[in-house]
Amino acid sequence: MGVDSAALERRSAPIRTCIGCRVKSSKHDLLRVVSDGRSVLPDPAAVHPGRGAYLHWSVDCFELAVRRRAFARALRGSSGLDTSAVRDAVSAGRADQSQVSREHRMSTP
């Protein structure tokens, strides 16, 4: 009885919730963001210290997160955080994450 390595990898991948659409996805399919106190910064390599939040590589999810004030709530910061760096990263990374975005659209109700 062999073990399917792809299935094992899927099961062991950390799951996080997108702060925009609230859909759970593999940590590797989401963009990690952190706050420096004044702004929200993209942290795709997950190297910055502190509390992080996760967002799909989708402008729609970004806009939902802004509208719901999810960045301030998830990062436990003030409501006036500058999110322009994250918007730029999501817009630029959209081409790189086209497969992830396609899968996300198919799974989002």
N, C-alpha and C positions, 0 to 999 in steps of 0.2 A: 504494500500500500504506500504509494509515493505521496509526497507533499507538494502541492502546487505552489511554487515559490511566489508567483504573482498574487495569488489569493492570500498567502501568508503576509506579504508585504502590505497589501491593502488593509488587512485587519490590524496590523501593528502600527500603521501610520497614525500620528496624532490627529484628532478631529478638533476643529475650531468652528466657531459660529461667526459668520459675516455680520458686522455691526450695521450694515445697510439693509440687506434683505432678510437677515436672521436665518438663513439656510446654512446647515452644517456641511462642511467640506473638509477635505484633507488639508492639513496645515500647509502643505507644499503647493496647494492650488490657490492660496490666498496671499495677499500682501500684508505684512506686519507693519503697523504704524506705532510710533511713540511720540510723546510730547516732551518738549524742552521747557515747558512752562508758558511760552508765548505762542508757539505754533506746533502743528502736527507734522511730523517728518516721516517719510517712507523709510522702512528698515527691512528691505527684502532679504538681507543676509542674516537677520535676527541677531545682530551683534551689539546693538545699543542697550544700555542697562535700563532698568525700570519697567514699569507696567506697559504692556503692549496690548493692542487690539488688532483684529484681523478684518480684512475687507477683500471682496472679490475684485479681480482686475477688470472692473466694469464701471463705466461712467454712471450707469443707472444706479448701481449700489452706492457709489460715492455720493450721488445726489440725494438718495434716500437717507444716508447717514447724516448728511448736512441738515436736511429738512427735519429729521427726528432728533437733532442735537446729540447724536450717538457718540461723537468723538469726545465731547466733554464728559459725558456720563461714563463711557467705557474707560477713559484715561484718568478719570477723577480730577478733571481740571476745570478751569473757568470756561464759561460759555463763549468767550470771545477769541477762541483759538484760531489762528490763521491756518487754513487747510489748503492753500494754493500749491504747496510742494507736493502734496498727495494727489491733487487733481492732475498736476503735470505728469507725475509718475504713472498714474492710471491711464492717462491719455497716451503717453509714449509707450507704455508697456502693453497696450491693447493688441498691437500687432504680434508681439511675442507670445501673448497668451490667448491667441485666437481659438485654439482648441479648448482651453479651459472655459472661455466665455461661451462657446457654443454649447458645451456640456451644461453649464450653469443655466443658460436660457431654457434648455430642454427640461431641466429639473425644477425650475421655478414655476409655481402655479400662476 
